[in-house]
Amino acid sequence: MNSRLDNTRPADVGDYMKVFACTAVMMQTVLGVVLSTNPPDNAQSIIGIIYNLVKFTAPAFIFGILYTTTRTTGDNTWSNYGGYMKKQWSALFVPTIWWTLAYLVVFPDVQQVNKFNGVASFLWHFINGNAAPHLWYNTMMLQFIILMPFFWALGHWVKRSVTNAFWAIGLTIVGYAAWIFFYDSNVFHGPQATNWYLLDRLFVSFVIYGIFGVIAWVYREQFETFLKKTWIILVIAIIAVYYWTNSELSAFGFPVQLTNAPYYKPSMTLYALLVIGLVAALSMHHLRNNSKALPVFHFLAIYAYRAYLSNVFWFQIIWRIFGHNLALDHPLVAIIVCYLITWCLAFTSAYTFHIIWARVKSGFSSKEVVEQVK
């Protein structure tokens, strides 16, 4: 086994994906809200260009989660599912529940599509991702967590032979291409654009990145060799594809609508895969050279998901205090300032709440021990 990529390292490719994705997705939130103030056309163009630059976050996060989860639990089977879900409940589901509740109660105006008007619609918004503009991702991502045994099975199957891996890759590409065609024909400016909007939070819409994450870990040495030999080609390709995505968005004219840059297009899929490849190349370069950045990325990755959950909450506070007024006069300055403060608050709160909760649990555990002694 390649010791640079084994389980003893202070970080892995998945950690880098999570940190890059979390850092970039916070910019998407800021861009969308600033754009809603109807800034001048030149500012709208810049917002669109930046948005396309950071439009890789959900794919990178899914790839990273499946890569790391396969690394740490890849030998599991259905018999390990209970213990696995118990850990995921604490790490992912509990923070999701608390932050979703916070959005629905504290900032109900950030709900998407429509507003809850009773217990049933409240609960529906709680699980469908409409509680805040970024929570659609949770609905989609948690499906991968629940379905992890099928990805364990995939990992076991592709490990048997390289032929199996190539079959998995080929069938995934063909199937995902068919899905994109279906989405483009029926949802994106199609007849079901309004009725079928929930398809963007169905795990199938991002399954290619999950499958590739599993295979990338199983064949990590081959993946590393491929990236070492092709990273220059990937750089050239990403410049070309990025130009393609911007050309597509600009073709819609003004006002710029970020909904015209969905993940489910050939250009966006290629862009996301190229970003994933380059981020993986960077992380493997750091692993080869035992970079001092490894523990930093690992630390940030631990709190990336919780920081992601909270980022819209903190941004709403910043926006209400001064962000909106600043955006009206200096939209690009507002983007930079609001983004930096939001990023700092999101990660700081994720770390702080984790420490507080750990101490609370420790206190409960101590009390239980005392009671047992009595």
C-alpha positions as CSV (number, residue, x, y, z in Angstrom):
1,M,0.0,0.0,0.0
2,N,1.2,3.5,-0.8
3,S,2.1,4.9,2.7
4,R,1.4,8.5,1.5
5,L,-2.3,7.7,1.1
6,D,-3.0,5.3,3.9
7,N,-5.1,5.7,7.0
8,T,-2.2,7.1,9.2
9,R,-1.9,10.4,7.4
10,P,-3.2,13.6,9.1
11,A,-5.4,14.4,6.0
12,D,-6.6,12.9,2.8
13,V,-8.0,13.9,-0.6
14,G,-11.5,14.0,0.9
15,D,-10.4,16.6,3.5
16,Y,-9.2,18.9,0.8
17,M,-12.4,18.4,-1.2
18,K,-14.5,19.3,1.9
19,V,-12.5,22.5,2.7
20,F,-12.4,23.7,-0.9
21,A,-16.1,23.0,-1.3
22,C,-17.2,24.6,2.0
23,T,-15.0,27.7,1.3
24,A,-16.4,28.1,-2.2
25,V,-20.1,27.5,-1.3
26,M,-20.2,30.4,1.1
27,M,-19.3,32.6,-1.8
28,Q,-22.3,31.3,-3.8
29,T,-24.6,32.4,-1.0
30,V,-23.2,35.9,-0.9
31,L,-23.2,36.3,-4.7
32,G,-26.9,35.3,-4.9
33,V,-28.0,37.8,-2.3
34,V,-25.9,40.7,-3.6
35,L,-27.2,40.0,-7.1
36,S,-30.8,40.3,-5.8
37,T,-30.2,44.0,-5.2
38,N,-30.0,44.5,-9.0
39,P,-26.5,45.9,-9.2
40,P,-25.2,47.5,-12.5
41,D,-24.7,45.2,-15.5
42,N,-20.9,45.2,-15.2
43,A,-21.2,44.0,-11.5
44,Q,-23.7,41.4,-12.6
45,S,-21.3,40.1,-15.2
46,I,-18.5,39.8,-12.6
47,I,-20.9,38.1,-10.2
48,G,-21.8,35.5,-12.9
49,I,-18.1,34.9,-13.6
50,I,-17.3,34.4,-10.0
51,Y,-20.3,32.2,-9.5
52,N,-19.2,29.9,-12.4
53,L,-15.7,29.8,-10.8
54,V,-17.1,28.4,-7.5
55,K,-19.8,26.2,-9.1
56,F,-18.1,22.9,-8.1
57,T,-19.0,22.7,-4.5
58,A,-21.7,20.0,-4.2
59,P,-19.8,17.6,-6.6
60,A,-16.5,18.1,-4.7
61,F,-18.2,17.6,-1.3
62,I,-19.9,14.4,-2.4
63,F,-16.7,13.1,-4.0
64,G,-14.8,14.0,-0.8
65,I,-17.3,12.4,1.5
66,L,-17.4,9.1,-0.4
67,Y,-13.6,9.1,-0.7
68,T,-13.0,9.5,3.0
69,T,-15.9,7.3,4.1
70,T,-14.6,4.5,1.8
71,R,-11.1,5.0,3.2
72,T,-12.3,4.7,6.8
73,T,-15.2,2.2,6.5
74,G,-14.6,0.5,3.1
75,D,-14.3,-2.9,4.6
76,N,-17.8,-2.6,6.2
77,T,-20.8,-4.6,5.2
78,W,-24.5,-4.5,6.2
79,S,-23.5,-6.0,9.6
80,N,-21.7,-2.8,10.4
81,Y,-24.5,-0.5,9.4
82,G,-25.9,0.1,12.8
83,G,-22.6,1.4,14.3
84,Y,-21.9,3.4,11.2
85,M,-25.3,5.2,11.3
86,K,-24.9,5.9,15.0
87,K,-21.7,7.8,14.4
88,Q,-23.3,9.6,11.4
89,W,-26.3,10.6,13.4
90,S,-24.2,12.4,15.9
91,A,-21.8,14.0,13.3
92,L,-24.2,14.9,10.5
93,F,-27.9,14.5,11.4
94,V,-27.9,16.2,14.7
95,P,-26.2,19.4,13.5
96,T,-28.6,19.4,10.5
97,I,-31.6,19.2,12.8
98,W,-30.5,22.1,15.0
99,W,-29.5,24.4,12.2
100,T,-32.6,23.6,10.1
101,L,-34.7,24.5,13.2
102,A,-32.8,27.7,13.6
103,Y,-33.5,28.8,10.1
104,L,-37.2,28.0,10.2
105,V,-37.7,29.8,13.6
106,V,-35.2,32.7,13.5
107,F,-35.0,33.5,9.8
108,P,-38.2,32.1,8.2
109,D,-37.9,34.6,5.4
110,V,-35.0,32.7,3.8
111,Q,-37.2,29.7,3.0
112,Q,-37.2,28.7,-0.7
113,V,-40.1,28.1,-3.1
114,N,-42.8,28.8,-0.5
115,K,-43.4,29.3,3.2
116,F,-44.6,26.8,5.8
117,N,-48.2,27.5,7.0
118,G,-48.8,24.7,9.4
119,V,-47.3,21.7,11.2
120,A,-47.4,19.5,8.1
121,S,-45.7,22.1,5.8
122,F,-43.2,22.9,8.6
123,L,-42.1,19.3,8.8
124,W,-42.0,19.0,5.0
125,H,-39.7,22.0,4.8
126,F,-37.7,20.5,7.6
127,I,-36.7,17.5,5.4
128,N,-37.0,18.8,1.8
129,G,-34.3,21.4,2.0
130,N,-36.5,24.5,1.5
131,A,-35.8,25.9,5.0
132,A,-32.8,27.9,3.7
133,P,-31.2,28.4,0.2
134,H,-28.4,26.0,0.9
135,L,-30.1,23.2,2.8
136,W,-31.3,21.4,-0.4
137,Y,-27.7,20.0,-0.4
138,N,-28.3,18.4,3.0
139,T,-31.3,16.5,1.7
140,M,-29.2,15.2,-1.2
141,M,-26.0,14.5,0.8
142,L,-27.7,12.6,3.6
143,Q,-29.1,10.2,1.1
144,F,-25.5,9.1,0.3
145,I,-24.9,8.6,4.0
146,I,-28.0,6.4,4.4
147,L,-27.2,4.4,1.2
148,M,-23.6,3.9,2.1
149,P,-23.9,0.0,2.2
150,F,-24.5,0.1,-1.6
151,F,-21.3,2.1,-2.0
152,W,-19.4,-0.4,0.2
153,A,-20.7,-3.1,-2.1
154,L,-19.5,-1.1,-5.1
155,G,-16.0,-0.8,-3.5
156,H,-15.8,-4.5,-2.9
157,W,-16.9,-5.2,-6.4
158,V,-14.5,-2.9,-8.2
159,K,-11.6,-4.1,-6.0
160,R,-11.9,-7.5,-7.5
161,S,-10.5,-6.4,-10.9
162,V,-9.6,-3.4,-12.9
163,T,-12.2,-4.5,-15.5
164,N,-14.9,-4.1,-12.9
165,A,-13.7,-0.6,-12.2
166,F,-13.8,0.3,-15.9
167,W,-17.3,-1.1,-16.2
168,A,-18.4,1.0,-13.3
169,I,-16.8,4.1,-14.7
170,G,-18.3,3.5,-18.2
171,L,-21.8,2.7,-17.1
172,T,-21.8,5.7,-14.7
173,I,-20.8,8.1,-17.5
174,V,-23.4,6.8,-19.8
175,G,-26.1,6.7,-17.2
176,Y,-25.3,10.2,-15.9
177,A,-25.2,11.6,-19.5
178,A,-28.7,10.2,-19.9
179,W,-29.8,11.9,-16.7
180,I,-28.4,15.2,-17.8
181,F,-30.2,15.0,-21.1
182,F,-33.5,14.1,-19.3
183,Y,-33.0,17.0,-16.9
184,D,-32.2,19.5,-19.6
185,S,-35.2,18.4,-21.7
186,N,-37.8,18.3,-18.9
187,V,-36.6,20.6,-16.0
188,F,-34.0,23.2,-17.0
189,H,-36.3,25.7,-18.8
190,G,-38.4,22.7,-19.6
191,P,-42.1,21.9,-19.1
192,Q,-41.5,20.6,-15.5
193,A,-39.2,23.3,-14.3
194,T,-41.5,24.3,-11.5
195,N,-43.1,20.9,-10.7
196,W,-39.9,18.8,-10.6
197,Y,-37.5,21.2,-8.9
198,L,-36.9,18.6,-6.1
199,L,-34.9,16.5,-8.6
200,D,-31.9,18.6,-7.9
201,R,-31.8,17.2,-4.3
202,L,-32.2,13.6,-5.4
203,F,-28.9,11.6,-4.9
204,V,-29.0,10.4,-8.5
205,S,-28.2,14.0,-9.7
206,F,-24.8,13.7,-8.0
207,V,-24.2,10.0,-8.0
208,I,-21.3,10.2,-10.6
209,Y,-19.2,12.0,-8.0
210,G,-20.0,9.5,-5.3
211,I,-19.1,6.5,-7.4
212,F,-15.9,8.2,-8.6
213,G,-15.0,9.0,-5.0
214,V,-15.3,5.3,-4.1
215,I,-13.2,4.1,-7.1
216,A,-10.6,6.9,-6.5
217,W,-9.9,5.5,-3.1
218,V,-9.9,1.8,-4.1
219,Y,-7.5,2.6,-7.0
220,R,-5.7,5.5,-5.2
221,E,-2.2,4.7,-6.5
222,Q,-3.4,4.5,-10.1
223,F,-5.4,7.7,-9.5
224,E,-2.3,9.5,-8.2
225,T,-0.2,8.3,-11.1
226,F,-2.9,9.5,-13.6
227,L,-3.0,13.0,-12.0
228,K,0.8,13.3,-11.9
229,K,0.9,12.6,-15.6
230,T,-2.0,14.7,-16.7
231,W,-2.3,17.7,-14.4
232,I,-1.1,20.1,-17.0
233,I,-3.7,18.8,-19.4
234,L,-6.3,19.3,-16.7
235,V,-5.3,22.9,-16.2
236,I,-5.6,23.6,-19.9
237,A,-8.9,21.8,-20.0
238,I,-10.4,23.6,-17.0
239,I,-9.6,27.0,-18.6
240,A,-11.4,26.0,-21.8
241,V,-14.4,24.6,-19.9
242,Y,-14.6,27.6,-17.6
243,Y,-14.8,29.8,-20.7
244,W,-17.5,27.5,-22.0
245,T,-19.6,27.9,-18.8
246,N,-19.3,31.7,-18.9
247,S,-20.3,31.8,-22.5
248,E,-23.4,29.8,-21.7
249,L,-24.4,32.1,-18.9
250,S,-23.7,35.3,-20.8
251,A,-25.9,34.1,-23.7
252,F,-28.9,34.5,-21.5
253,G,-28.2,38.3,-21.2
254,F,-29.3,40.6,-18.5
255,P,-30.4,40.5,-15.8
256,V,-28.0,37.7,-14.8
257,Q,-29.9,34.8,-13.3
258,L,-27.7,32.3,-11.4
259,T,-30.4,29.6,-12.0
260,N,-29.2,29.6,-15.6
261,A,-25.9,28.0,-14.3
262,P,-27.1,24.7,-12.8
263,Y,-24.9,21.7,-12.1
264,Y,-26.8,19.5,-14.5
265,K,-25.2,20.5,-17.8
266,P,-22.3,18.8,-19.7
267,S,-20.1,22.0,-19.2
268,M,-20.7,22.1,-15.4
269,T,-20.2,18.4,-15.0
270,L,-16.9,18.6,-16.8
271,Y,-15.9,21.6,-14.8
272,A,-16.7,20.0,-11.5
273,L,-14.7,16.8,-12.4
274,L,-11.7,18.9,-13.5
275,V,-11.8,20.9,-10.3
276,I,-12.0,17.6,-8.3
277,G,-9.0,16.3,-10.3
278,L,-6.9,19.4,-9.6
279,V,-7.8,19.6,-5.9
280,A,-6.9,15.9,-5.6
281,A,-3.6,16.6,-7.4
282,L,-2.8,19.3,-4.9
283,S,-3.6,17.2,-1.9
284,M,-1.5,14.3,-3.2
285,H,1.4,16.7,-3.9
286,H,1.1,17.8,-0.2
287,L,0.9,14.2,0.9
288,R,4.0,13.3,-1.1
289,N,5.9,16.2,0.4
290,N,4.5,15.8,3.9
291,S,3.3,19.4,3.7
292,K,2.7,21.5,6.8
293,A,-0.7,22.2,5.3
294,L,-2.0,18.7,6.0
295,P,-3.0,19.1,9.6
296,V,-4.6,22.5,8.8
297,F,-6.8,21.0,6.1
298,H,-7.7,18.1,8.3
299,F,-8.7,20.4,11.1
300,L,-10.8,22.6,8.8
301,A,-12.3,19.5,7.2
302,I,-13.6,18.3,10.6
303,Y,-15.7,21.4,11.0
304,A,-16.4,22.1,7.3
305,Y,-19.9,20.5,7.3
306,R,-21.0,22.3,10.4
307,A,-19.6,25.6,9.1
308,Y,-21.5,25.0,5.9
309,L,-24.7,24.5,7.8
310,S,-24.3,27.8,9.7
311,N,-23.0,30.1,7.0
312,V,-26.3,31.4,5.8
313,F,-27.3,32.2,9.4
314,W,-24.3,34.3,10.0
315,F,-24.5,36.0,6.6
316,Q,-28.1,37.0,7.3
317,I,-27.0,38.8,10.4
318,I,-24.2,40.5,8.6
319,W,-26.5,41.4,5.7
320,R,-29.0,43.0,8.0
321,I,-26.5,45.0,10.0
322,F,-24.6,46.6,7.2
323,G,-24.2,44.2,4.2
324,H,-27.4,45.3,2.3
325,N,-26.5,49.0,2.5
326,L,-23.0,48.4,1.5
327,A,-24.1,46.3,-1.5
328,L,-26.3,49.1,-2.7
329,D,-23.3,51.4,-3.1
330,H,-20.4,49.0,-3.6
331,P,-21.7,45.6,-4.5
332,L,-18.2,44.1,-5.2
333,V,-16.8,45.4,-1.9
334,A,-19.9,44.0,-0.1
335,I,-19.2,40.6,-1.6
336,I,-15.6,40.5,-0.4
337,V,-16.3,41.9,3.1
338,C,-19.5,39.8,3.8
339,Y,-17.8,36.7,2.5
340,L,-14.7,36.9,4.6
341,I,-16.7,37.7,7.8
342,T,-19.2,34.9,7.1
343,W,-16.3,32.4,6.6
344,C,-14.7,33.3,9.8
345,L,-17.9,33.3,11.8
346,A,-19.0,29.9,10.3
347,F,-15.8,28.1,11.2
348,T,-15.4,29.8,14.5
349,S,-19.0,28.9,15.5
350,A,-18.5,25.3,14.3
351,Y,-15.4,24.8,16.5
352,T,-16.9,26.7,19.5
353,F,-20.2,24.8,19.5
354,H,-18.3,21.5,19.2
355,I,-16.2,22.3,22.2
356,I,-19.2,23.4,24.2
357,W,-21.2,20.3,23.3
358,A,-18.2,18.0,24.1
359,R,-18.0,19.6,27.6
360,V,-21.7,19.2,28.1
361,K,-21.6,15.5,27.2
362,S,-18.5,15.1,29.4
363,G,-20.5,16.6,32.3
364,F,-23.4,14.2,31.7
365,S,-21.0,11.3,31.6
366,S,-19.3,12.3,34.8
367,K,-22.7,12.5,36.5
368,E,-23.7,9.0,35.3
369,V,-20.4,7.6,36.7
370,V,-21.1,9.2,40.1
371,E,-24.7,7.9,40.1
372,Q,-23.4,4.4,39.3
373,V,-20.9,4.6,42.1
374,K,-23.6,5.6,44.5
